[in-house]
Amino acid sequence: MQSKSYVVTDEHGVMRVGKSCVMLDSIVASFSQGYSPETIQQQYPALSLEEVYGTIAWYLANADAVSRYLEHQNTLWRQWQARVAEQPSPVVQRLRALHGRKLSEVS
């Protein structure tokens, strides 16, 4: 019997559930907040209940590695936020300008 792989790492180093686009981070966060596997499956209908249970079991068996992975992901997220704050895109600049104009009209 061949074992199933519920968590895979994509070409960008992101851990995903099976062949879906659902990130491991999402399942771990929901499970850590006390959501049942059935509720998690409802939140992510692209996943089967088996995939949710399998992912949770994999997470529990690899908690230390997942913790290191999540910390790495948080570091990347903070770096990305800092980069965006330093150099906002033209779209963000226009939205901020529009927002500022609307606030001044209300005052």
Contacts in CASP RR format, 6 or more apart in sequence:
PFRMAT RR
TARGET T0000
AUTHOR 0000-0000-0000
METHOD contacts of the structure
MODEL  1
MQSKSYVVTDEHGVMRVGKSCVMLDSIVASFSQGYSPETIQQQYPALSLE
EVYGTIAWYLANADAVSRYLEHQNTLWRQWQARVAEQPSPVVQRLRALHG
RKLSEVS
4 54 0 8 1.000
5 18 0 8 1.000
6 17 0 8 1.000
6 18 0 8 1.000
6 51 0 8 1.000
6 54 0 8 1.000
6 55 0 8 1.000
6 57 0 8 1.000
6 58 0 8 1.000
7 15 0 8 1.000
7 16 0 8 1.000
7 17 0 8 1.000
7 18 0 8 1.000
7 24 0 8 1.000
7 55 0 8 1.000
7 58 0 8 1.000
7 59 0 8 1.000
8 15 0 8 1.000
8 16 0 8 1.000
8 18 0 8 1.000
8 19 0 8 1.000
9 15 0 8 1.000
9 16 0 8 1.000
10 16 0 8 1.000
14 23 0 8 1.000
14 73 0 8 1.000
15 23 0 8 1.000
15 24 0 8 1.000
15 25 0 8 1.000
15 66 0 8 1.000
15 69 0 8 1.000
16 22 0 8 1.000
16 23 0 8 1.000
16 24 0 8 1.000
17 23 0 8 1.000
17 24 0 8 1.000
17 27 0 8 1.000
17 44 0 8 1.000
17 47 0 8 1.000
17 51 0 8 1.000
17 52 0 8 1.000
17 55 0 8 1.000
18 51 0 8 1.000
20 44 0 8 1.000
20 46 0 8 1.000
20 47 0 8 1.000
20 51 0 8 1.000
21 46 0 8 1.000
22 44 0 8 1.000
22 46 0 8 1.000
22 47 0 8 1.000
24 55 0 8 1.000
24 59 0 8 1.000
24 66 0 8 1.000
24 69 0 8 1.000
25 70 0 8 1.000
25 73 0 8 1.000
26 44 0 8 1.000
27 40 0 8 1.000
27 44 0 8 1.000
27 52 0 8 1.000
27 55 0 8 1.000
27 56 0 8 1.000
27 59 0 8 1.000
28 59 0 8 1.000
28 66 0 8 1.000
28 70 0 8 1.000
30 39 0 8 1.000
30 40 0 8 1.000
30 43 0 8 1.000
31 37 0 8 1.000
31 40 0 8 1.000
31 56 0 8 1.000
31 59 0 8 1.000
35 43 0 8 1.000
37 49 0 8 1.000
37 52 0 8 1.000
37 53 0 8 1.000
37 56 0 8 1.000
38 49 0 8 1.000
40 47 0 8 1.000
40 52 0 8 1.000
41 47 0 8 1.000
41 48 0 8 1.000
41 49 0 8 1.000
41 52 0 8 1.000
44 52 0 8 1.000
47 55 0 8 1.000
59 66 0 8 1.000
84 92 0 8 1.000
88 96 0 8 1.000
END
